[in-house]
Amino acid sequence: MELINQERVAKKLSGRLVKNAIVKFIFFICTIIGLIVLAMLLFDIIKKGAGYLTPEFFTNFSSTTPSKAGIKGALIGTLWLMMTIAPIAISLGVATAIYMEEYARDNFFTRFVKVNIANLASVPSVVFGLLGLTLFVRGGGIEALSLGKSVLAAALTMSLMILPVIIVSSQEAIRAVPNAIREASLGLGATKWQTITNVVLPASIPGILTGTILALSRAIGETAPLVVIGIPTIFMKTPDNIMDRFQALPMQIFTWAKLPKEEFQFVSSAAIIVLLIMLIAMNSIAIFIRNKYQKKF
């Protein structure tokens, strides 16, 4: 007795193949449109800004004259900001993920915390700016805790903004490590902490770095939190430590882009090119580290 109607299967299969081809074509067109728009945007930015990438552009501070305007203060300030954000956000994010996945009990409270951490990833950046203004810049109304408009205050604000992304991605990466590996380590006499540091973390680093790349990429280009906490757009000095005031490249680009002089549009395009190069460099380093650990595990 024939249990499968071959003719019926063939008819349904042909219809599904047609649907699959149509959906595949639609997705391909959407991808091409996105790539075309991106290419046009990059071409326009490079065309406008490439001519302004002179040595003086990197050694001059911001100016009201386009030909004399530079990004020295903004570039150094952004480097200070990112070097402060990275250790704060990564250490807190990964530590939280380890606790939630390896130590915390599975109960109503931990599930509630996990849901709220995931929801925080979709909160607008301006809200984190208001939180940073209240807690870090003004110290919650306590003068002794006020950090002012310093590198540390901005870094803590940005760290709060990107922490949910790092925590969620780190949780997923740690959760993806097979339990058999943990049990094998514990069976050989290793403690729980030794298992986490020597087995779980190295195996989950590729996934952790993926979320970290996305989070830091968002932080380096965000402007709204910096506007809210009052980071200056013109500041003729570079920071010497994390308690100093500073300029940031996104703020400088935002300021130049809204000025009426047409030449400032070209200057802002040059600054965007520099910001993109910094972003690509950061991502390249993180991808290299991620691929290195993927080969090991």
Number of C-alpha atoms within 10 A of each C-alpha: 3 5 5 8 8 10 9 9 10 11 10 11 12 11 11 12 11 11 12 12 12 12 12 12 12 12 12 12 12 12 11 12 12 12 12 12 11 12 12 12 12 16 12 12 19 17 13 17 22 15 12 20 16 11 9 15 19 18 14 15 20 22 15 12 11 18 13 13 21 27 26 21 25 29 25 18 24 23 15 22 25 19 13 19 24 18 12 17 25 22 12 17 25 22 13 19 25 20 12 18 16 16 10 12 12 10 8 9 11 14 13 10 12 18 12 12 16 15 12 17 18 11 12 12 22 18 14 23 24 19 19 27 25 15 19 25 25 19 17 15 12 10 11 9 13 18 20 21 21 23 27 22 27 29 25 19 26 30 27 21 29 26 25 26 23 30 28 22 23 30 24 16 22 24 16 13 16 11 11 9 14 16 14 13 19 14 10 8 11 15 11 15 11 13 18 18 11 13 17 24 18 17 22 22 20 23 19 26 22 18 22 26 20 15 23 25 19 15 23 21 17 19 21 19 24 28 17 17 25 16 21 16 22 18 16 14 16 18 16 11 12 19 14 17 21 29 30 29 27 24 22 23 23 15 14 25 18 12 13 9 13 12 16 22 20 22 26 29 25 26 28 21 17 18 19 16 12 17 17 13 12 14 19 13 11 17 16 12 14 18 14 13 15 15 7 8 12
